[in-house]
Amino acid sequence: MMSASDENAYDVAVVGGGPAGLTTALYGARLGHETLLIDRGGGRAAMMADTHNVIGVTEEVSGNELLATGREQVASYGADLERGFVEAVERVDDGGDGEERFRLVAGDDEFTAGRVVLATGFSDERPDPPLPRNARGLHWCLHCDAYMFVDEPVYVMGHGEAAAHVAMIMLNVTDDVDLLTRGAEPTWSDETTAQLEAHPVEVVHEEVSGVENDPDSGWLEAMEFADGTRREYRGGFPMYGSDYNTALAESLGCELTDDGRIDVDDHGRTSVDGVFAVGDVTPGHNQIPVAMGQGAKAGLAIHKEIREFPRSKEAIARDGPVSEAEVPAISPELLATAVAHEGHAGGPRESPSAEAAADDD
């Protein structure tokens, strides 16, 4: 456990405040580790007008509301939340005690941590305008939003393999699907061409020249094309690829997958000791429940690596048995937060430090 004397030293530092990063930080703090979360704001989850596929969270909850609640929860357990952009992470001298350390630089601020979790996500490649309004006809997550367009006319925008396959996938929910190449030469394979021809998907090659939105709701109504045609749509999906935010991982020497994500094991461990990665920057489905699960698994894995007890047989032989003065293995600050928390077995009450201060008066 980090020394409480350095206010910028932590057991766990999480970079990125989306669902995966927030969940990792939640587990870190609740399991008794000094935890820092640094978030620059924004991200894919913040773009959501509505939340889908998250049990217990209803449709009218926006992405920003979901994230705000998550930040409040994490802070309530004693984690520190900082707004900032992490420019660099590097391994530093362990001080001779054998413990791993990393230094994180975010603007003028520097922090150290024993474990670093990268929850840096990715950015979708945006096609050129004209485009429908985001979340009002322009959508980024097929498995989140396909349900919204059951039995409605939809488009898929792109000219590669992903666009062609998503267009065919959308036939599971609607019989009216257009694939818009916007004048680009298709790059999908001959095999995919034959597959497309065997499905009732219309490939439209004309460039989009205009977008019509409902004046009251802002939702997409139709698109206009360079040849003068007009086609009605209620929504659709641009498929132009993703830019994974892996700069920090690469600077640390973490291995990447062939498609540019951070390679991790089943609990988020990267190829570099002490560095974990979770969420959309790692392989797997880009879904909030999946990201939360990854964050939980990484949080548990980190806890098992750094918890004080049980002390190993080798450590007992070297350092002797655990004394009463060494337990519990939780910092005074986190202990006070836990005892006063509404989720504590004793019920919410004043923290020990507050009670001591009252007695001194």
C-alpha positions as CSV (number, residue, x, y, z in Angstrom):
1,M,0.0,0.0,0.0
2,M,1.3,3.5,-0.8
3,S,2.5,5.8,1.9
4,A,-0.2,8.1,3.1
5,S,2.5,10.9,3.5
6,D,2.5,11.6,-0.3
7,E,-0.9,13.0,-1.3
8,N,-0.2,12.3,-4.9
9,A,0.8,8.7,-4.4
10,Y,-1.8,6.0,-5.1
11,D,-2.1,2.2,-5.2
12,V,-4.2,2.4,-8.4
13,A,-4.5,5.1,-11.0
14,V,-7.2,4.8,-13.7
15,V,-6.9,6.8,-16.9
16,G,-10.3,7.4,-18.4
17,G,-13.7,7.9,-16.8
18,G,-16.1,5.9,-19.0
19,P,-18.1,2.9,-17.6
20,A,-15.0,0.6,-17.6
21,G,-12.7,3.1,-15.9
22,L,-15.3,4.1,-13.3
23,T,-16.0,0.5,-12.4
24,T,-12.3,-0.3,-12.0
25,A,-12.0,2.8,-9.7
26,L,-15.1,1.7,-7.8
27,Y,-13.6,-1.7,-7.0
28,G,-10.2,-0.2,-6.1
29,A,-11.7,2.2,-3.6
30,R,-14.2,-0.2,-2.1
31,L,-11.5,-2.9,-1.7
32,G,-9.4,-0.5,0.4
33,H,-6.8,0.8,-2.0
34,E,-5.9,4.5,-2.5
35,T,-7.4,5.1,-6.0
36,L,-7.1,7.9,-8.5
37,L,-9.2,8.4,-11.6
38,I,-8.1,11.0,-14.2
39,D,-10.7,11.8,-16.8
40,R,-10.5,14.3,-19.6
41,G,-14.3,14.3,-20.2
42,G,-16.3,13.4,-23.2
43,G,-16.0,9.9,-24.8
44,R,-18.5,7.7,-26.5
45,A,-20.7,7.1,-23.4
46,A,-21.1,10.8,-22.9
47,M,-22.5,11.1,-26.5
48,M,-25.5,8.9,-25.7
49,A,-28.9,10.6,-25.7
50,D,-30.4,7.4,-24.1
51,T,-28.9,4.4,-22.3
52,H,-29.6,1.0,-23.7
53,N,-28.9,-2.6,-22.6
54,V,-27.9,-1.7,-19.0
55,I,-30.1,-3.6,-16.5
56,G,-31.5,-1.3,-13.9
57,V,-30.9,1.9,-16.0
58,T,-33.9,3.0,-17.9
59,E,-34.0,4.5,-21.4
60,E,-34.4,8.1,-20.5
61,V,-31.1,8.2,-18.7
62,S,-28.5,10.0,-20.9
63,G,-24.9,9.0,-21.1
64,N,-23.8,12.2,-19.2
65,E,-26.3,11.4,-16.4
66,L,-25.0,7.8,-16.2
67,L,-21.4,9.0,-16.0
68,A,-22.2,11.7,-13.4
69,T,-23.9,9.1,-11.1
70,G,-20.9,6.9,-11.5
71,R,-18.5,9.6,-10.6
72,E,-20.6,10.4,-7.5
73,Q,-20.5,6.7,-6.5
74,V,-16.8,6.4,-6.9
75,A,-16.1,9.6,-5.0
76,S,-18.4,8.5,-2.2
77,Y,-16.0,5.5,-1.5
78,G,-13.0,7.8,-1.1
79,A,-11.4,7.7,-4.6
80,D,-9.9,10.9,-5.9
81,L,-11.3,12.2,-9.2
82,E,-9.3,14.6,-11.3
83,R,-10.3,16.3,-14.5
84,G,-7.4,16.3,-16.9
85,F,-5.6,14.8,-19.9
86,V,-2.8,12.3,-19.1
87,E,0.0,13.2,-21.4
88,A,2.5,10.6,-20.2
89,V,2.9,7.5,-18.1
90,E,6.3,6.1,-17.3
91,R,7.9,3.6,-15.0
92,V,10.0,5.3,-12.3
93,D,12.6,4.1,-9.7
94,D,11.0,1.9,-7.2
95,G,12.8,3.6,-4.3
96,G,14.6,0.4,-3.4
97,D,11.5,-1.3,-1.8
98,G,10.8,-3.6,-4.7
99,E,7.4,-2.1,-5.4
100,E,6.4,-1.1,-8.9
101,R,5.8,2.7,-9.5
102,F,4.5,4.6,-12.4
103,R,4.5,8.4,-12.8
104,L,1.5,10.0,-14.6
105,V,1.7,13.5,-16.0
106,A,-1.5,15.5,-16.6
107,G,-0.7,19.1,-17.4
108,D,1.0,20.7,-14.4
109,D,0.0,17.8,-12.1
110,E,2.0,14.6,-11.5
111,F,0.9,11.5,-9.7
112,T,2.5,8.1,-8.9
113,A,0.8,4.7,-8.6
114,G,1.6,1.1,-8.1
115,R,-0.8,0.0,-10.8
116,V,-2.1,1.8,-13.9
117,V,-5.3,1.0,-15.7
118,L,-5.8,2.4,-19.2
119,A,-9.5,3.0,-20.0
120,T,-8.8,5.3,-22.9
121,G,-11.4,4.0,-25.4
122,F,-11.5,5.0,-29.1
123,S,-13.0,7.5,-31.4
124,D,-15.2,6.7,-34.4
125,E,-14.1,7.8,-37.8
126,R,-16.7,10.4,-38.9
127,P,-17.8,10.6,-42.6
128,D,-17.9,14.0,-44.3
129,P,-21.0,16.1,-44.0
130,P,-23.8,16.4,-44.8
131,L,-24.9,14.1,-42.0
132,P,-27.9,13.5,-39.8
133,R,-27.8,14.9,-36.2
134,N,-25.9,12.7,-33.8
135,A,-28.3,10.4,-31.8
136,R,-31.2,11.7,-34.0
137,G,-30.5,9.6,-37.0
138,L,-26.7,9.2,-36.8
139,H,-25.8,6.2,-34.5
140,W,-22.6,4.5,-33.7
141,C,-23.5,1.3,-31.9
142,L,-25.3,-1.4,-33.9
143,H,-26.2,-3.6,-30.9
144,C,-27.3,-0.6,-28.8
145,D,-29.5,1.1,-31.3
146,A,-30.7,-1.4,-33.8
147,Y,-33.8,-2.0,-31.7
148,M,-34.8,1.7,-32.3
149,F,-35.3,0.9,-36.0
150,V,-37.3,-2.2,-36.0
151,D,-39.5,-2.1,-39.1
152,E,-38.2,1.3,-40.1
153,P,-36.1,2.3,-43.2
154,V,-32.4,2.6,-42.3
155,Y,-29.1,3.3,-44.0
156,V,-25.6,2.0,-43.4
157,M,-22.8,4.3,-44.6
158,G,-19.4,3.1,-45.8
159,H,-17.6,1.2,-48.5
160,G,-15.7,-1.5,-46.6
161,E,-16.3,-5.0,-45.2
162,A,-17.8,-3.7,-42.0
163,A,-20.4,-1.6,-43.7
164,A,-21.5,-4.5,-46.0
165,H,-21.9,-6.9,-43.1
166,V,-23.7,-4.4,-40.9
167,A,-26.2,-3.7,-43.7
168,M,-26.9,-7.5,-43.9
169,I,-27.1,-7.7,-40.1
170,M,-29.8,-4.9,-40.0
171,L,-32.1,-7.2,-42.1
172,N,-32.7,-9.0,-38.8
173,V,-34.8,-6.1,-37.6
174,T,-36.1,-4.4,-40.8
175,D,-36.7,-5.2,-44.4
176,D,-35.7,-1.7,-45.7
177,V,-31.9,-1.3,-45.7
178,D,-29.7,0.8,-48.0
179,L,-25.9,0.7,-48.1
180,L,-24.6,4.1,-49.0
181,T,-21.1,4.2,-50.5
182,R,-21.3,8.0,-51.2
183,G,-19.4,7.7,-54.4
184,A,-16.5,5.7,-53.0
185,E,-15.4,2.5,-54.7
186,P,-16.4,-0.5,-52.6
187,T,-13.4,-2.3,-50.9
188,W,-15.3,-5.3,-49.7
189,S,-14.2,-8.7,-51.1
190,D,-15.7,-10.6,-54.0
191,E,-17.1,-13.1,-51.5
192,T,-18.9,-10.3,-49.7
193,T,-20.2,-9.0,-53.0
194,A,-21.8,-12.3,-53.7
195,Q,-23.2,-12.4,-50.2
196,L,-24.6,-8.9,-50.5
197,E,-26.2,-9.8,-53.9
198,A,-28.0,-12.7,-52.1
199,H,-29.6,-10.3,-49.6
200,P,-32.3,-7.6,-50.2
201,V,-29.9,-4.7,-49.5
202,E,-29.9,-1.9,-52.0
203,V,-26.4,-0.4,-52.7
204,V,-26.6,3.3,-53.4
205,H,-23.5,4.8,-54.9
206,E,-24.6,8.5,-55.3
207,E,-23.2,11.1,-52.9
208,V,-25.4,12.5,-50.2
209,S,-26.2,16.1,-51.0
210,G,-28.6,17.0,-48.2
211,V,-30.4,15.9,-45.0
212,E,-34.0,16.5,-43.9
213,N,-34.8,16.5,-40.2
214,D,-38.2,16.7,-38.5
215,P,-38.5,20.4,-37.4
216,D,-39.9,19.5,-34.0
217,S,-38.0,16.5,-32.9
218,G,-34.8,16.9,-34.9
219,W,-34.9,13.3,-36.0
220,L,-33.9,12.3,-39.5
221,E,-36.6,12.0,-42.0
222,A,-34.8,11.7,-45.4
223,M,-31.6,12.1,-47.3
224,E,-31.2,13.8,-50.7
225,F,-28.7,12.5,-53.2
226,A,-26.6,14.1,-56.0
227,D,-28.7,12.6,-58.7
228,G,-31.8,14.4,-57.4
229,T,-33.4,11.4,-55.6
230,R,-34.8,11.5,-52.1
231,R,-34.9,8.5,-49.8
232,E,-36.6,8.2,-46.4
233,Y,-34.7,7.0,-43.4
234,R,-35.2,7.0,-39.7
235,G,-31.6,6.4,-38.8
236,G,-28.5,4.5,-39.6
237,F,-24.9,3.7,-38.9
238,P,-21.6,5.1,-40.4
239,M,-19.0,2.4,-40.6
240,Y,-15.6,4.0,-41.3
241,G,-13.5,2.4,-38.7
242,S,-12.1,3.4,-35.3
243,D,-9.1,5.3,-33.9
244,Y,-8.0,3.5,-30.7
245,N,-6.4,5.7,-28.1
246,T,-3.3,3.6,-27.5
247,A,-0.5,6.2,-27.3
248,L,0.0,5.7,-23.5
249,A,0.0,1.9,-23.9
250,E,2.5,2.1,-26.7
251,S,4.8,4.4,-24.8
252,L,4.9,1.8,-22.0
253,G,5.6,-1.0,-24.4
254,C,2.3,-2.8,-24.2
255,E,1.6,-5.2,-27.1
256,L,-1.3,-4.4,-29.4
257,T,-3.6,-6.7,-31.4
258,D,-3.5,-6.8,-35.2
259,D,-6.5,-4.4,-35.4
260,G,-4.7,-1.9,-33.1
261,R,-6.3,-2.5,-29.7
262,I,-4.4,-3.2,-26.4
263,D,-3.8,-6.9,-26.0
264,V,-5.0,-8.1,-22.6
265,D,-5.7,-11.3,-20.7
266,D,-9.1,-12.2,-19.3
267,H,-8.6,-9.8,-16.3
268,G,-7.2,-6.8,-18.2
269,R,-3.5,-7.5,-17.7
270,T,-1.3,-6.1,-20.5
271,S,2.1,-7.5,-21.6
272,V,3.7,-5.0,-19.2
273,D,3.7,-5.8,-15.5
274,G,1.6,-3.4,-13.4
275,V,-0.3,-2.1,-16.5
276,F,-4.0,-3.0,-17.1
277,A,-6.4,-2.0,-19.8
278,V,-10.2,-2.2,-19.9
279,G,-13.2,-1.1,-22.0
280,D,-13.3,-0.1,-25.7
281,V,-9.6,0.2,-26.1
282,T,-9.3,-3.6,-25.7
283,P,-10.7,-6.5,-27.8
284,G,-14.4,-7.4,-27.4
285,H,-17.9,-5.9,-27.8
286,N,-18.1,-2.2,-27.3
287,Q,-21.0,-2.3,-24.8
288,I,-21.5,-0.7,-21.4
289,P,-22.2,-3.9,-19.6
290,V,-19.2,-5.5,-21.1
291,A,-17.0,-2.6,-20.1
292,M,-18.3,-2.7,-16.6
293,G,-17.5,-6.4,-16.4
294,Q,-14.0,-5.8,-17.6
295,G,-13.6,-3.0,-15.1
296,A,-14.8,-5.3,-12.3
297,K,-12.5,-8.1,-13.3
298,A,-9.5,-5.8,-13.5
299,G,-10.3,-4.3,-10.1
300,L,-10.4,-7.8,-8.5
301,A,-7.2,-8.9,-10.2
302,I,-5.4,-5.8,-8.9
303,H,-6.8,-6.3,-5.4
304,K,-5.5,-9.9,-5.4
305,E,-2.0,-8.6,-6.5
306,I,-1.6,-5.9,-3.9
307,R,-3.7,-6.8,-0.9
308,E,-1.7,-7.1,2.3
309,F,-3.2,-10.3,3.6
310,P,-3.1,-13.2,3.8
311,R,0.7,-12.9,4.2
312,S,2.5,-15.6,2.4
313,K,4.5,-18.3,4.1
314,E,7.6,-16.8,2.7
315,A,6.8,-13.4,4.1
316,I,5.9,-14.8,7.4
317,A,9.2,-16.6,7.6
318,R,10.9,-13.3,6.7
319,D,8.9,-10.8,8.6
320,G,7.1,-12.8,11.2
321,P,3.4,-13.2,12.0
322,V,0.9,-10.4,11.4
323,S,0.6,-8.2,14.5
324,E,-2.6,-6.6,15.7
325,A,-1.1,-3.2,15.0
326,E,-0.9,-4.1,11.3
327,V,-4.6,-4.7,10.8
328,P,-6.9,-3.6,9.2
329,A,-4.8,-3.0,6.1
330,I,-6.7,0.1,5.0
331,S,-5.6,3.7,5.2
332,P,-7.1,5.9,8.0
333,E,-8.8,8.1,5.4
334,L,-10.5,5.2,3.5
335,L,-11.4,3.5,6.9
336,A,-13.1,6.7,8.0
337,T,-14.9,7.0,4.7
338,A,-16.1,3.4,4.9
339,V,-17.4,3.6,8.4
340,A,-19.4,6.7,7.6
341,H,-20.7,5.4,4.3
342,E,-24.4,4.6,4.0
343,G,-23.5,1.1,2.8
344,H,-21.5,0.3,6.0
345,A,-22.9,-2.5,8.2
346,G,-23.1,-0.1,11.2
347,G,-25.2,2.4,9.2
348,P,-24.1,6.0,8.3
349,R,-22.5,7.9,11.1
350,E,-19.9,10.5,11.7
351,S,-16.4,9.3,10.8
352,P,-14.0,8.5,13.6
353,S,-11.9,11.6,12.8
354,A,-15.0,13.8,13.1
355,E,-15.9,12.2,16.4
356,A,-12.4,12.7,17.8
357,A,-12.5,16.4,16.7
358,A,-15.8,16.8,18.5
359,D,-14.4,15.3,21.7
360,D,-11.4,17.6,21.5
361,D,-13.8,20.6,21.5
